[in-house]
Amino acid sequence: MDSTCKVEEDSTFTNISLTDDTEFSSRTLYSRESLHSRMMNADMDAVEAENQVELEEKTRLINQVLELQHTLEDLSARVDAVKEENLKLKSENQVLGQYIENLMSASSVFQTTDTKSKRK
């Protein structure tokens, strides 16, 4: 900018005329573009930070889902093992029940008494 200025004064106004108005305009335009650019960069940084937070949240949720899937698989395997053990124990109980019935029927202590035949 040229440092020469022309100042004219009258009773009501003071006119300042710059010898190089285009330089002033380009500086104003540059500072507005610079401000706009900085604002855009700030907005982009905010969006990028928000995206980073979303990405971290998605990663955390994916890890949580995977952990829950593994827990579910473990529980499912345990249920299957308990079912197998239950069937095995039922089978053993049937065998033991039959064995006890056979012992009771072979023993005279557990023989049923016929009360009608003894009264006659």
Secondary structure, DSSP 4 states (H G I P E B T S, - for coil): ----EEEEE-SS-EEEEES-HHHHHHHHHHHHHHHHHHHHHHHHHHHHHHHHHHHHHHHHHHHHHHHHHHHHHHHHHHHHHHHHHHHHHHHHHHHHHHHHHHHHHHSSTTPPP-HHHHH-
